[in-house]
Amino acid sequence: MPNSPSASKRLRQNKVRQAHNKAIKTAVKTQLKKVLSAAQAGEVEKAETEYKLAAKKLDRAGAKGIIHKNAAGRQKSRLQRAIKAAKASA
């Protein structure tokens, strides 16, 4: 329970920001799953189009500090490897 008006405002702001960040993280994770499922199913074209959206979301989240920039880059690299493996097997 905040004791000062400024602490009350901080609490309200943190709740709003937490909800916003959680929505973005959820959208990013959903997009990652779409890419991986398409790659594992062998749908290379679909995986590549979904990857473009995933890369954009990861870069945006990394730039805004919602996830670390290196974590965004690592996820993009893993997705690219999965797509490359799907191409090789197809």
N, CA, C and O atoms as a CHARMM CRD file, in Angstrom:
* protein
*
  360
    1    1 MET  N      0.84500  -1.17900   0.00000 PROA 1      0.00000
    2    1 MET  CA     0.00000   0.00000   0.00000 PROA 1      0.00000
    3    1 MET  C      0.88900   1.24100   0.00000 PROA 1      0.00000
    4    1 MET  O      1.67000   1.44500   0.92900 PROA 1      0.00000
    5    2 PRO  N      0.77500   2.06500  -1.03200 PROA 2      0.00000
    6    2 PRO  CA     1.62000   3.26500  -1.08800 PROA 2      0.00000
    7    2 PRO  C      1.21300   4.29100  -0.02300 PROA 2      0.00000
    8    2 PRO  O      0.04000   4.44300   0.31900 PROA 2      0.00000
    9    3 ASN  N      2.22500   4.97700   0.47700 PROA 3      0.00000
   10    3 ASN  CA     1.98700   5.93600   1.54800 PROA 3      0.00000
   11    3 ASN  C      1.90000   7.37400   1.06500 PROA 3      0.00000
   12    3 ASN  O      1.35700   8.22400   1.77000 PROA 3      0.00000
   13    4 SER  N      2.41500   7.66100  -0.10400 PROA 4      0.00000
   14    4 SER  CA     2.40800   9.04200  -0.59500 PROA 4      0.00000
   15    4 SER  C      1.65500   9.11300  -1.92100 PROA 4      0.00000
   16    4 SER  O      1.48600   8.09900  -2.59900 PROA 4      0.00000
   17    5 PRO  N      1.20700  10.30200  -2.28600 PROA 5      0.00000
   18    5 PRO  CA     0.50800  10.44700  -3.58100 PROA 5      0.00000
   19    5 PRO  C      1.38600  10.06100  -4.76900 PROA 5      0.00000
   20    5 PRO  O      0.90500   9.47900  -5.74100 PROA 5      0.00000
   21    6 SER  N      2.67200  10.38800  -4.68800 PROA 6      0.00000
   22    6 SER  CA     3.55700  10.04200  -5.80200 PROA 6      0.00000
   23    6 SER  C      3.73200   8.53100  -5.91100 PROA 6      0.00000
   24    6 SER  O      3.83500   7.99400  -7.01400 PROA 6      0.00000
   25    7 ALA  N      3.76700   7.84800  -4.77800 PROA 7      0.00000
   26    7 ALA  CA     3.87800   6.39000  -4.79700 PROA 7      0.00000
   27    7 ALA  C      2.59800   5.76500  -5.34700 PROA 7      0.00000
   28    7 ALA  O      2.64900   4.74000  -6.02600 PROA 7      0.00000
   29    8 SER  N      1.44900   6.38200  -5.05400 PROA 8      0.00000
   30    8 SER  CA     0.18400   5.89000  -5.61300 PROA 8      0.00000
   31    8 SER  C      0.17000   6.01700  -7.12300 PROA 8      0.00000
   32    8 SER  O     -0.26800   5.11300  -7.83400 PROA 8      0.00000
   33    9 LYS  N      0.65500   7.15100  -7.60300 PROA 9      0.00000
   34    9 LYS  CA     0.70300   7.36900  -9.05700 PROA 9      0.00000
   35    9 LYS  C      1.65800   6.36800  -9.70500 PROA 9      0.00000
   36    9 LYS  O      1.36300   5.81300 -10.76400 PROA 9      0.00000
   37   10 ARG  N      2.80000   6.14400  -9.06400 PROA 10     0.00000
   38   10 ARG  CA     3.75800   5.18000  -9.59300 PROA 10     0.00000
   39   10 ARG  C      3.13100   3.79100  -9.70500 PROA 10     0.00000
   40   10 ARG  O      3.35200   3.07800 -10.68500 PROA 10     0.00000
   41   11 LEU  N      2.35700   3.41900  -8.70700 PROA 11     0.00000
   42   11 LEU  CA     1.69900   2.12000  -8.71700 PROA 11     0.00000
   43   11 LEU  C      0.73000   2.01000  -9.88800 PROA 11     0.00000
   44   11 LEU  O      0.68800   0.99200 -10.57900 PROA 11     0.00000
   45   12 ARG  N     -0.05300   3.07400 -10.10300 PROA 12     0.00000
   46   12 ARG  CA    -0.99000   3.07300 -11.23500 PROA 12     0.00000
   47   12 ARG  C     -0.24500   2.98500 -12.56300 PROA 12     0.00000
   48   12 ARG  O     -0.63900   2.22800 -13.44900 PROA 12     0.00000
   49   13 GLN  N      0.82900   3.75600 -12.70200 PROA 13     0.00000
   50   13 GLN  CA     1.60300   3.73300 -13.94800 PROA 13     0.00000
   51   13 GLN  C      2.22500   2.36200 -14.19000 PROA 13     0.00000
   52   13 GLN  O      2.24000   1.86500 -15.31600 PROA 13     0.00000
   53   14 ASN  N      2.73600   1.76100 -13.12200 PROA 14     0.00000
   54   14 ASN  CA     3.37300   0.45200 -13.26600 PROA 14     0.00000
   55   14 ASN  C      2.38300  -0.61000 -13.71500 PROA 14     0.00000
   56   14 ASN  O      2.72000  -1.48800 -14.50800 PROA 14     0.00000
   57   15 LYS  N      1.14700  -0.52700 -13.19900 PROA 15     0.00000
   58   15 LYS  CA     0.13400  -1.50800 -13.59600 PROA 15     0.00000
   59   15 LYS  C     -0.19800  -1.37500 -15.07800 PROA 15     0.00000
   60   15 LYS  O     -0.35100  -2.38100 -15.77100 PROA 15     0.00000
   61   16 VAL  N     -0.30800  -0.14900 -15.56500 PROA 16     0.00000
   62   16 VAL  CA    -0.60600   0.07900 -16.98400 PROA 16     0.00000
   63   16 VAL  C      0.54200  -0.41900 -17.85200 PROA 16     0.00000
   64   16 VAL  O      0.32700  -1.09500 -18.85800 PROA 16     0.00000
   65   17 ARG  N      1.76300  -0.07700 -17.45100 PROA 17     0.00000
   66   17 ARG  CA     2.93300  -0.49500 -18.23400 PROA 17     0.00000
   67   17 ARG  C      3.11300  -2.00700 -18.21900 PROA 17     0.00000
   68   17 ARG  O      3.50200  -2.60500 -19.22200 PROA 17     0.00000
   69   18 GLN  N      2.82700  -2.61300 -17.08400 PROA 18     0.00000
   70   18 GLN  CA     2.95000  -4.06400 -16.98200 PROA 18     0.00000
   71   18 GLN  C      1.97900  -4.75400 -17.93300 PROA 18     0.00000
   72   18 GLN  O      2.33800  -5.72800 -18.59500 PROA 18     0.00000
   73   19 ALA  N      0.74300  -4.24500 -18.00100 PROA 19     0.00000
   74   19 ALA  CA    -0.24600  -4.83700 -18.90600 PROA 19     0.00000
   75   19 ALA  C      0.18400  -4.64900 -20.36000 PROA 19     0.00000
   76   19 ALA  O      0.03400  -5.55700 -21.17700 PROA 19     0.00000
   77   20 HSD  N      0.71300  -3.48200 -20.67700 PROA 20     0.00000
   78   20 HSD  CA     1.16200  -3.19800 -22.04800 PROA 20     0.00000
   79   20 HSD  C      2.31500  -4.11700 -22.44000 PROA 20     0.00000
   80   20 HSD  O      2.31000  -4.70800 -23.52000 PROA 20     0.00000
   81   21 ASN  N      3.30700  -4.23300 -21.54800 PROA 21     0.00000
   82   21 ASN  CA     4.46300  -5.08500 -21.84000 PROA 21     0.00000
   83   21 ASN  C      4.06400  -6.54700 -21.96700 PROA 21     0.00000
   84   21 ASN  O      4.58800  -7.26800 -22.81600 PROA 21     0.00000
   85   22 LYS  N      3.13300  -6.98500 -21.12000 PROA 22     0.00000
   86   22 LYS  CA     2.69200  -8.37600 -21.17200 PROA 22     0.00000
   87   22 LYS  C      1.99300  -8.66500 -22.49300 PROA 22     0.00000
   88   22 LYS  O      2.17600  -9.73800 -23.06900 PROA 22     0.00000
   89   23 ALA  N      1.19300  -7.71900 -22.97800 PROA 23     0.00000
   90   23 ALA  CA     0.51400  -7.90700 -24.25900 PROA 23     0.00000
   91   23 ALA  C      1.52400  -8.04000 -25.39200 PROA 23     0.00000
   92   23 ALA  O      1.35900  -8.87600 -26.28100 PROA 23     0.00000
   93   24 ILE  N      2.55500  -7.23100 -25.36000 PROA 24     0.00000
   94   24 ILE  CA     3.57300  -7.29700 -26.41100 PROA 24     0.00000
   95   24 ILE  C      4.34300  -8.61100 -26.33800 PROA 24     0.00000
   96   24 ILE  O      4.58900  -9.24300 -27.36600 PROA 24     0.00000
   97   25 LYS  N      4.72500  -9.02700 -25.13300 PROA 25     0.00000
   98   25 LYS  CA     5.44500 -10.29900 -24.97800 PROA 25     0.00000
   99   25 LYS  C      4.59300 -11.46800 -25.45800 PROA 25     0.00000
  100   25 LYS  O      5.10500 -12.39000 -26.09300 PROA 25     0.00000
  101   26 THR  N      3.31300 -11.43500 -25.16000 PROA 26     0.00000
  102   26 THR  CA     2.41100 -12.50500 -25.59000 PROA 26     0.00000
  103   26 THR  C      2.32300 -12.55100 -27.10600 PROA 26     0.00000
  104   26 THR  O      2.34700 -13.62800 -27.70200 PROA 26     0.00000
  105   27 ALA  N      2.22000 -11.38300 -27.73100 PROA 27     0.00000
  106   27 ALA  CA     2.14300 -11.32900 -29.19500 PROA 27     0.00000
  107   27 ALA  C      3.42600 -11.85900 -29.82500 PROA 27     0.00000
  108   27 ALA  O      3.38200 -12.56400 -30.83300 PROA 27     0.00000
  109   28 VAL  N      4.56400 -11.52100 -29.23200 PROA 28     0.00000
  110   28 VAL  CA     5.84400 -12.00200 -29.75500 PROA 28     0.00000
  111   28 VAL  C      5.92500 -13.52300 -29.64200 PROA 28     0.00000
  112   28 VAL  O      6.32200 -14.19500 -30.59400 PROA 28     0.00000
  113   29 LYS  N      5.55100 -14.06900 -28.48300 PROA 29     0.00000
  114   29 LYS  CA     5.62000 -15.52100 -28.28700 PROA 29     0.00000
  115   29 LYS  C      4.67600 -16.25400 -29.23800 PROA 29     0.00000
  116   29 LYS  O      5.01400 -17.31900 -29.75400 PROA 29     0.00000
  117   30 THR  N      3.51200 -15.69300 -29.46500 PROA 30     0.00000
  118   30 THR  CA     2.56300 -16.30800 -30.39500 PROA 30     0.00000
  119   30 THR  C      3.14600 -16.34500 -31.80100 PROA 30     0.00000
  120   30 THR  O      3.02600 -17.34700 -32.50700 PROA 30     0.00000
  121   31 GLN  N      3.78000 -15.24300 -32.20200 PROA 31     0.00000
  122   31 GLN  CA     4.36900 -15.17600 -33.54200 PROA 31     0.00000
  123   31 GLN  C      5.51600 -16.18000 -33.66600 PROA 31     0.00000
  124   31 GLN  O      5.67500 -16.80800 -34.71300 PROA 31     0.00000
  125   32 LEU  N      6.30900 -16.33400 -32.61700 PROA 32     0.00000
  126   32 LEU  CA     7.40200 -17.31000 -32.64300 PROA 32     0.00000
  127   32 LEU  C      6.85800 -18.72100 -32.84100 PROA 32     0.00000
  128   32 LEU  O      7.40600 -19.50900 -33.61100 PROA 32     0.00000
  129   33 LYS  N      5.77800 -19.02500 -32.13700 PROA 33     0.00000
  130   33 LYS  CA     5.18400 -20.35400 -32.26400 PROA 33     0.00000
  131   33 LYS  C      4.65100 -20.58700 -33.66500 PROA 33     0.00000
  132   33 LYS  O      4.74200 -21.70200 -34.17700 PROA 33     0.00000
  133   34 LYS  N      4.09600 -19.55600 -34.30100 PROA 34     0.00000
  134   34 LYS  CA     3.60200 -19.69900 -35.67100 PROA 34     0.00000
  135   34 LYS  C      4.73700 -20.03500 -36.63000 PROA 34     0.00000
  136   34 LYS  O      4.59100 -20.89100 -37.50300 PROA 34     0.00000
  137   35 VAL  N      5.86700 -19.35700 -36.46300 PROA 35     0.00000
  138   35 VAL  CA     7.01800 -19.61300 -37.33700 PROA 35     0.00000
  139   35 VAL  C      7.52300 -21.03600 -37.13200 PROA 35     0.00000
  140   35 VAL  O      7.75100 -21.76500 -38.09700 PROA 35     0.00000
  141   36 LEU  N      7.69600 -21.42800 -35.87400 PROA 36     0.00000
  142   36 LEU  CA     8.24100 -22.75700 -35.59900 PROA 36     0.00000
  143   36 LEU  C      7.30700 -23.87100 -36.06000 PROA 36     0.00000
  144   36 LEU  O      7.76600 -24.88400 -36.58700 PROA 36     0.00000
  145   37 SER  N      6.01100 -23.69300 -35.86800 PROA 37     0.00000
  146   37 SER  CA     5.07400 -24.73100 -36.29800 PROA 37     0.00000
  147   37 SER  C      5.04400 -24.84800 -37.81900 PROA 37     0.00000
  148   37 SER  O      4.94100 -25.95200 -38.35300 PROA 37     0.00000
  149   38 ALA  N      5.13300 -23.72300 -38.51500 PROA 38     0.00000
  150   38 ALA  CA     5.15900 -23.76300 -39.97900 PROA 38     0.00000
  151   38 ALA  C      6.45100 -24.41900 -40.46600 PROA 38     0.00000
  152   38 ALA  O      6.43100 -25.18700 -41.42800 PROA 38     0.00000
  153   39 ALA  N      7.56600 -24.12200 -39.81300 PROA 39     0.00000
  154   39 ALA  CA     8.85000 -24.70200 -40.21600 PROA 39     0.00000
  155   39 ALA  C      8.85900 -26.20900 -39.95600 PROA 39     0.00000
  156   39 ALA  O      9.35800 -26.97400 -40.78200 PROA 39     0.00000
  157   40 GLN  N      8.31900 -26.63600 -38.83300 PROA 40     0.00000
  158   40 GLN  CA     8.30300 -28.05800 -38.51800 PROA 40     0.00000
  159   40 GLN  C      7.34700 -28.82300 -39.42400 PROA 40     0.00000
  160   40 GLN  O      7.54900 -30.01000 -39.68000 PROA 40     0.00000
  161   41 ALA  N      6.30900 -28.15200 -39.90700 PROA 41     0.00000
  162   41 ALA  CA     5.36400 -28.79400 -40.81600 PROA 41     0.00000
  163   41 ALA  C      5.89000 -28.83000 -42.24900 PROA 41     0.00000
  164   41 ALA  O      5.29800 -29.47200 -43.11700 PROA 41     0.00000
  165   42 GLY  N      7.00700 -28.13500 -42.49400 PROA 42     0.00000
  166   42 GLY  CA     7.57900 -28.12400 -43.83200 PROA 42     0.00000
  167   42 GLY  C      7.01000 -27.05800 -44.73800 PROA 42     0.00000
  168   42 GLY  O      7.28700 -27.06400 -45.93800 PROA 42     0.00000
  169   43 GLU  N      6.22600 -26.14600 -44.20500 PROA 43     0.00000
  170   43 GLU  CA     5.64900 -25.05700 -44.99800 PROA 43     0.00000
  171   43 GLU  C      6.62800 -23.88300 -44.99700 PROA 43     0.00000
  172   43 GLU  O      6.51000 -22.95600 -44.19700 PROA 43     0.00000
  173   44 VAL  N      7.60300 -23.94600 -45.91900 PROA 44     0.00000
  174   44 VAL  CA     8.70500 -22.98700 -45.91300 PROA 44     0.00000
  175   44 VAL  C      8.22700 -21.58100 -46.24700 PROA 44     0.00000
  176   44 VAL  O      8.64800 -20.61800 -45.60600 PROA 44     0.00000
  177   45 GLU  N      7.35000 -21.44900 -47.24700 PROA 45     0.00000
  178   45 GLU  CA     6.88800 -20.11900 -47.64900 PROA 45     0.00000
  179   45 GLU  C      6.12800 -19.43900 -46.51400 PROA 45     0.00000
  180   45 GLU  O      6.32600 -18.25700 -46.23300 PROA 45     0.00000
  181   46 LYS  N      5.25700 -20.20700 -45.87300 PROA 46     0.00000
  182   46 LYS  CA     4.48700 -19.65800 -44.74900 PROA 46     0.00000
  183   46 LYS  C      5.41600 -19.28500 -43.60900 PROA 46     0.00000
  184   46 LYS  O      5.23500 -18.24500 -42.97600 PROA 46     0.00000
  185   47 ALA  N      6.41300 -20.12600 -43.34000 PROA 47     0.00000
  186   47 ALA  CA     7.36000 -19.84800 -42.26100 PROA 47     0.00000
  187   47 ALA  C      8.13100 -18.56500 -42.53200 PROA 47     0.00000
  188   47 ALA  O      8.39000 -17.78500 -41.61600 PROA 47     0.00000
  189   48 GLU  N      8.49600 -18.34800 -43.78500 PROA 48     0.00000
  190   48 GLU  CA     9.25700 -17.13700 -44.11600 PROA 48     0.00000
  191   48 GLU  C      8.40000 -15.88000 -43.96700 PROA 48     0.00000
  192   48 GLU  O      8.88200 -14.85900 -43.47600 PROA 48     0.00000
  193   49 THR  N      7.14000 -15.94500 -44.38200 PROA 49     0.00000
  194   49 THR  CA     6.28400 -14.77600 -44.21900 PROA 49     0.00000
  195   49 THR  C      6.00200 -14.50300 -42.74500 PROA 49     0.00000
  196   49 THR  O      5.97200 -13.34900 -42.31500 PROA 49     0.00000
  197   50 GLU  N      5.79600 -15.56600 -41.97500 PROA 50     0.00000
  198   50 GLU  CA     5.57800 -15.39000 -40.54100 PROA 50     0.00000
  199   50 GLU  C      6.85200 -14.89000 -39.85900 PROA 50     0.00000
  200   50 GLU  O      6.78600 -14.14800 -38.88000 PROA 50     0.00000
  201   51 TYR  N      8.01600 -15.30200 -40.38400 PROA 51     0.00000
  202   51 TYR  CA     9.28300 -14.85600 -39.81000 PROA 51     0.00000
  203   51 TYR  C      9.44700 -13.34600 -39.94600 PROA 51     0.00000
  204   51 TYR  O      9.94300 -12.68700 -39.03200 PROA 51     0.00000
  205   52 LYS  N      9.03000 -12.80100 -41.08100 PROA 52     0.00000
  206   52 LYS  CA     9.16000 -11.35200 -41.27200 PROA 52     0.00000
  207   52 LYS  C      8.38200 -10.59800 -40.20100 PROA 52     0.00000
  208   52 LYS  O      8.86900  -9.60700 -39.65600 PROA 52     0.00000
  209   53 LEU  N      7.17600 -11.06500 -39.90000 PROA 53     0.00000
  210   53 LEU  CA     6.38300 -10.43200 -38.84300 PROA 53     0.00000
  211   53 LEU  C      7.03700 -10.63600 -37.47400 PROA 53     0.00000
  212   53 LEU  O      7.06600  -9.72300 -36.64800 PROA 53     0.00000
  213   54 ALA  N      7.55600 -11.83500 -37.24600 PROA 54     0.00000
  214   54 ALA  CA     8.18500 -12.12800 -35.96100 PROA 54     0.00000
  215   54 ALA  C      9.42700 -11.26400 -35.76300 PROA 54     0.00000
  216   54 ALA  O      9.65700 -10.75100 -34.66800 PROA 54     0.00000
  217   55 ALA  N     10.22700 -11.10100 -36.81500 PROA 55     0.00000
  218   55 ALA  CA    11.43700 -10.29200 -36.71100 PROA 55     0.00000
  219   55 ALA  C     11.08700  -8.84800 -36.39600 PROA 55     0.00000
  220   55 ALA  O     11.76000  -8.19500 -35.59800 PROA 55     0.00000
  221   56 LYS  N     10.03900  -8.36000 -37.02100 PROA 56     0.00000
  222   56 LYS  CA     9.61600  -6.98200 -36.77100 PROA 56     0.00000
  223   56 LYS  C      9.17500  -6.81100 -35.31800 PROA 56     0.00000
  224   56 LYS  O      9.53900  -5.83300 -34.66400 PROA 56     0.00000
  225   57 LYS  N      8.38900  -7.76600 -34.81600 PROA 57     0.00000
  226   57 LYS  CA     7.91700  -7.67900 -33.43400 PROA 57     0.00000
  227   57 LYS  C      9.07700  -7.81700 -32.44200 PROA 57     0.00000
  228   57 LYS  O      9.11900  -7.11900 -31.42900 PROA 57     0.00000
  229   58 LEU  N     10.01100  -8.71600 -32.73900 PROA 58     0.00000
  230   58 LEU  CA    11.15800  -8.88700 -31.85400 PROA 58     0.00000
  231   58 LEU  C     12.02300  -7.63000 -31.82200 PROA 58     0.00000
  232   58 LEU  O     12.46000  -7.20000 -30.75400 PROA 58     0.00000
  233   59 ASP  N     12.26700  -7.04700 -32.97900 PROA 59     0.00000
  234   59 ASP  CA    13.07800  -5.83900 -33.03300 PROA 59     0.00000
  235   59 ASP  C     12.41300  -4.69100 -32.28000 PROA 59     0.00000
  236   59 ASP  O     13.07600  -3.93400 -31.57000 PROA 59     0.00000
  237   60 ARG  N     11.09900  -4.57200 -32.44200 PROA 60     0.00000
  238   60 ARG  CA    10.37600  -3.50300 -31.75500 PROA 60     0.00000
  239   60 ARG  C     10.43000  -3.70300 -30.24200 PROA 60     0.00000
  240   60 ARG  O     10.66300  -2.75300 -29.49400 PROA 60     0.00000
  241   61 ALA  N     10.21500  -4.93600 -29.79400 PROA 61     0.00000
  242   61 ALA  CA    10.25900  -5.22300 -28.36200 PROA 61     0.00000
  243   61 ALA  C     11.66100  -5.00000 -27.80300 PROA 61     0.00000
  244   61 ALA  O     11.81400  -4.50600 -26.68600 PROA 61     0.00000
  245   62 GLY  N     12.67200  -5.36000 -28.57000 PROA 62     0.00000
  246   62 GLY  CA    14.04800  -5.14700 -28.12800 PROA 62     0.00000
  247   62 GLY  C     14.41200  -3.68100 -28.06000 PROA 62     0.00000
  248   62 GLY  O     15.11100  -3.25500 -27.14100 PROA 62     0.00000
  249   63 ALA  N     13.94700  -2.90900 -29.01900 PROA 63     0.00000
  250   63 ALA  CA    14.25500  -1.48600 -29.04000 PROA 63     0.00000
  251   63 ALA  C     13.57600  -0.75300 -27.88600 PROA 63     0.00000
  252   63 ALA  O     14.11900   0.21600 -27.35700 PROA 63     0.00000
  253   64 LYS  N     12.40400  -1.21000 -27.50400 PROA 64     0.00000
  254   64 LYS  CA    11.66700  -0.54700 -26.42400 PROA 64     0.00000
  255   64 LYS  C     12.05200  -1.06500 -25.04700 PROA 64     0.00000
  256   64 LYS  O     11.56200  -0.56000 -24.03700 PROA 64     0.00000
  257   65 GLY  N     12.92900  -2.07500 -24.99400 PROA 65     0.00000
  258   65 GLY  CA    13.38600  -2.57500 -23.70600 PROA 65     0.00000
  259   65 GLY  C     12.43800  -3.56600 -23.05800 PROA 65     0.00000
  260   65 GLY  O     12.60100  -3.89600 -21.88400 PROA 65     0.00000
  261   66 ILE  N     11.45700  -4.04400 -23.79700 PROA 66     0.00000
  262   66 ILE  CA    10.52900  -5.02200 -23.23300 PROA 66     0.00000
  263   66 ILE  C     11.23600  -6.36200 -23.08100 PROA 66     0.00000
  264   66 ILE  O     11.04300  -7.07200 -22.09300 PROA 66     0.00000
  265   67 ILE  N     12.05700  -6.69600 -24.07200 PROA 67     0.00000
  266   67 ILE  CA    12.99300  -7.80600 -23.94100 PROA 67     0.00000
  267   67 ILE  C     14.37900  -7.25900 -24.27800 PROA 67     0.00000
  268   67 ILE  O     14.48900  -6.20000 -24.89700 PROA 67     0.00000
  269   68 HSD  N     15.41000  -7.94700 -23.89000 PROA 68     0.00000
  270   68 HSD  CA    16.76800  -7.48100 -24.16500 PROA 68     0.00000
  271   68 HSD  C     17.06200  -7.58600 -25.66100 PROA 68     0.00000
  272   68 HSD  O     16.57300  -8.49700 -26.32900 PROA 68     0.00000
  273   69 LYS  N     17.85200  -6.66200 -26.18100 PROA 69     0.00000
  274   69 LYS  CA    18.17100  -6.66600 -27.61300 PROA 69     0.00000
  275   69 LYS  C     18.86800  -7.95300 -28.03300 PROA 69     0.00000
  276   69 LYS  O     18.59500  -8.50000 -29.10200 PROA 69     0.00000
  277   70 ASN  N     19.77000  -8.43000 -27.18100 PROA 70     0.00000
  278   70 ASN  CA    20.47300  -9.67400 -27.51700 PROA 70     0.00000
  279   70 ASN  C     19.52400 -10.86700 -27.52100 PROA 70     0.00000
  280   70 ASN  O     19.69200 -11.79600 -28.31100 PROA 70     0.00000
  281   71 ALA  N     18.53700 -10.84300 -26.64900 PROA 71     0.00000
  282   71 ALA  CA    17.55400 -11.92800 -26.61800 PROA 71     0.00000
  283   71 ALA  C     16.73400 -11.91400 -27.90000 PROA 71     0.00000
  284   71 ALA  O     16.40500 -12.97000 -28.44000 PROA 71     0.00000
  285   72 ALA  N     16.40500 -10.72600 -28.39000 PROA 72     0.00000
  286   72 ALA  CA    15.66300 -10.61400 -29.64400 PROA 72     0.00000
  287   72 ALA  C     16.50500 -11.16200 -30.79300 PROA 72     0.00000
  288   72 ALA  O     15.99900 -11.90700 -31.63300 PROA 72     0.00000
  289   73 GLY  N     17.77300 -10.80200 -30.83400 PROA 73     0.00000
  290   73 GLY  CA    18.65600 -11.29600 -31.88000 PROA 73     0.00000
  291   73 GLY  C     18.82900 -12.80200 -31.82300 PROA 73     0.00000
  292   73 GLY  O     18.87000 -13.47300 -32.85400 PROA 73     0.00000
  293   74 ARG  N     18.92900 -13.32500 -30.61200 PROA 74     0.00000
  294   74 ARG  CA    19.08700 -14.77100 -30.44300 PROA 74     0.00000
  295   74 ARG  C     17.85300 -15.51400 -30.94500 PROA 74     0.00000
  296   74 ARG  O     17.97200 -16.54200 -31.61200 PROA 74     0.00000
  297   75 GLN  N     16.67700 -14.99600 -30.62700 PROA 75     0.00000
  298   75 GLN  CA    15.44200 -15.63100 -31.09500 PROA 75     0.00000
  299   75 GLN  C     15.35300 -15.59500 -32.62200 PROA 75     0.00000
  300   75 GLN  O     14.94900 -16.57600 -33.24700 PROA 75     0.00000
  301   76 LYS  N     15.72800 -14.46900 -33.21600 PROA 76     0.00000
  302   76 LYS  CA    15.69300 -14.36500 -34.67500 PROA 76     0.00000
  303   76 LYS  C     16.64800 -15.37200 -35.31400 PROA 76     0.00000
  304   76 LYS  O     16.32700 -15.99300 -36.32800 PROA 76     0.00000
  305   77 SER  N     17.81000 -15.52300 -34.71600 PROA 77     0.00000
  306   77 SER  CA    18.78700 -16.47400 -35.23600 PROA 77     0.00000
  307   77 SER  C     18.25800 -17.90300 -35.16000 PROA 77     0.00000
  308   77 SER  O     18.43900 -18.68700 -36.09200 PROA 77     0.00000
  309   78 ARG  N     17.61100 -18.23600 -34.06400 PROA 78     0.00000
  310   78 ARG  CA    17.06700 -19.58600 -33.91000 PROA 78     0.00000
  311   78 ARG  C     15.95700 -19.84700 -34.91600 PROA 78     0.00000
  312   78 ARG  O     15.84600 -20.94800 -35.45600 PROA 78     0.00000
  313   79 LEU  N     15.13300 -18.82800 -35.16800 PROA 79     0.00000
  314   79 LEU  CA    14.07000 -18.98900 -36.15700 PROA 79     0.00000
  315   79 LEU  C     14.65200 -19.20000 -37.54500 PROA 79     0.00000
  316   79 LEU  O     14.16800 -20.03800 -38.30700 PROA 79     0.00000
  317   80 GLN  N     15.69200 -18.44000 -37.87300 PROA 80     0.00000
  318   80 GLN  CA    16.32600 -18.59400 -39.18300 PROA 80     0.00000
  319   80 GLN  C     16.92400 -19.98500 -39.34800 PROA 80     0.00000
  320   80 GLN  O     16.84800 -20.57800 -40.42400 PROA 80     0.00000
  321   81 ARG  N     17.52100 -20.50600 -38.27100 PROA 81     0.00000
  322   81 ARG  CA    18.07400 -21.85500 -38.34200 PROA 81     0.00000
  323   81 ARG  C     16.97200 -22.88000 -38.58000 PROA 81     0.00000
  324   81 ARG  O     17.15700 -23.82700 -39.34300 PROA 81     0.00000
  325   82 ALA  N     15.81900 -22.69200 -37.92500 PROA 82     0.00000
  326   82 ALA  CA    14.70400 -23.62500 -38.09700 PROA 82     0.00000
  327   82 ALA  C     14.18600 -23.57800 -39.53300 PROA 82     0.00000
  328   82 ALA  O     13.87500 -24.61600 -40.11700 PROA 82     0.00000
  329   83 ILE  N     14.09600 -22.39200 -40.09400 PROA 83     0.00000
  330   83 ILE  CA    13.62200 -22.25900 -41.48500 PROA 83     0.00000
  331   83 ILE  C     14.62400 -22.88200 -42.44300 PROA 83     0.00000
  332   83 ILE  O     14.24000 -23.55100 -43.40300 PROA 83     0.00000
  333   84 LYS  N     15.92100 -22.66100 -42.17900 PROA 84     0.00000
  334   84 LYS  CA    16.95100 -23.24200 -43.03600 PROA 84     0.00000
  335   84 LYS  C     16.90900 -24.76100 -42.98500 PROA 84     0.00000
  336   84 LYS  O     17.09300 -25.41600 -44.01100 PROA 84     0.00000
  337   85 ALA  N     16.67200 -25.33100 -41.81400 PROA 85     0.00000
  338   85 ALA  CA    16.57200 -26.78300 -41.67100 PROA 85     0.00000
  339   85 ALA  C     15.34700 -27.30100 -42.41000 PROA 85     0.00000
  340   85 ALA  O     15.38900 -28.37800 -43.00300 PROA 85     0.00000
  341   86 ALA  N     14.25600 -26.54300 -42.37800 PROA 86     0.00000
  342   86 ALA  CA    13.04800 -26.94800 -43.08700 PROA 86     0.00000
  343   86 ALA  C     13.27600 -26.94100 -44.58600 PROA 86     0.00000
  344   86 ALA  O     12.77400 -27.80800 -45.30000 PROA 86     0.00000
  345   87 LYS  N     14.04300 -25.95000 -45.06800 PROA 87     0.00000
  346   87 LYS  CA    14.35000 -25.89500 -46.50200 PROA 87     0.00000
  347   87 LYS  C     15.21300 -27.08500 -46.91300 PROA 87     0.00000
  348   87 LYS  O     15.01000 -27.68000 -47.97100 PROA 87     0.00000
  349   88 ALA  N     16.17400 -27.41900 -46.06300 PROA 88     0.00000
  350   88 ALA  CA    17.08100 -28.52300 -46.38900 PROA 88     0.00000
  351   88 ALA  C     16.33600 -29.85600 -46.43200 PROA 88     0.00000
  352   88 ALA  O     16.62900 -30.70700 -47.27200 PROA 88     0.00000
  353   89 SER  N     15.38600 -30.03200 -45.53700 PROA 89     0.00000
  354   89 SER  CA    14.66700 -31.29500 -45.49000 PROA 89     0.00000
  355   89 SER  C     13.59800 -31.39100 -46.59300 PROA 89     0.00000
  356   89 SER  O     13.16500 -32.48600 -46.95200 PROA 89     0.00000
  357   90 ALA  N     13.18400 -30.24500 -47.11800 PROA 90     0.00000
  358   90 ALA  CA    12.13300 -30.26700 -48.14900 PROA 90     0.00000
  359   90 ALA  C     12.68300 -30.55300 -49.53300 PROA 90     0.00000
  360   90 ALA  O     11.92400 -30.60300 -50.50100 PROA 90     0.00000
